[in-house]
Amino acid sequence: MEYKNYNAAGPHDLIAAGGQTGGKISRVFISNNSANPAVVSLYLSGVSPSVDYYFFKAHKIPPYTSMVFSDCLAFDYVKYSLKLINSGTSPDLTVMIK
């Protein structure tokens, strides 16, 4: 299981293409630790061709709330990166990948 904190807006690589962590994951847990709503997108970004496939886009997570995404998550980690975009005022997310 991997744990990561993101306190800055923008795209973040959760699992980089060709990295050591494989694409056989079963769950992504996202916790909004901020007093403000977070707006998140979770997607696969292709290496070649450069195409993005969204699991969800611009999903609003209320303050001090979490969500679990656990469906259709396996992917070819040689060809794709798993990425997260977070935005909102004072973003503060904890992401756990299992």
N, C-alpha and C positions, 0 to 999 in steps of 0.2 A: 504494500500500500504506500502511496506517495502522498505527502502533505506539502502544500505550497500556500504562501500568503501573497496576496497582490494588493498593494496599497496605492497603485498608480493606474490611471486609465490607459487604455490602449490594448493592442493585441499582444497576447502572451502565448508562447509555445508550451502546451502542457506535455505533449509527447512529440519530439522532433522526428521528422522523417529520417530513417536510417540510423536512429539512435539505438541505445542499448535496451531501452524499455520497449517491449513489443506492443502490438495492437490488440492483444487479447485481454481487454478490460471488461468488467461486468457492471461497474457503477461509477458515476461521477457525482460527488456530493459538493454542493456549493453553499457556503454560509455567508450571508451578508452581515458583517459585524458593525456596520455603520448606522448612525442615527438617520441616515438618508436612504431613499430607495436606490437600489443598484439596477442597472440595465445591462444584461449579459447576453452574449451570443456564443454558442458552442458549435464549432464546425470543423470539417476536414478540409485541409488546404492541399491541393495536389502539387507535386513537384513538377511533373511534366505530363500533360499540359497543366498550366497554372489555373486550376478551376477550384472554386470553393463549394462545398456541400454542407448545408446547415442542418444541424439537429434541431436547433431553435435559434431564432434571431430576435434581438431586442426584447428579451423577456424581462419583465420587471419583477424584482425580488424586493418585497417590503423590508423596512428596517428590522434588524435583529431576527431575521427569518432565514430558513434554509430550504433548499430543494434537493431532491435526489433524482438523477436521470439514470435509468437502468434498462433501456431497451435499445436494441440495434447498435451496439457500441463497438463491436469487433471490426477491425479495419486492417488493411495492408500497410503496416508502418514503414515499409520500404518506399512506397509511393506517396503516402500522405502524412501530414502532421496534424495532430489534434490541437486546435487553438481555441482560445477564449478571448473574447473582447469584453472588457468591463468599462462602464462609464457611469456617470451620475456624479453628484456632489460628494466629495470626500470618499471615494471608493475604498472599501476595506473588505476584501473577500478572503476566505479560507477555502481552498479547493482540496478535496481528497479523492484520489483515484484508486480504485481497487480492481 
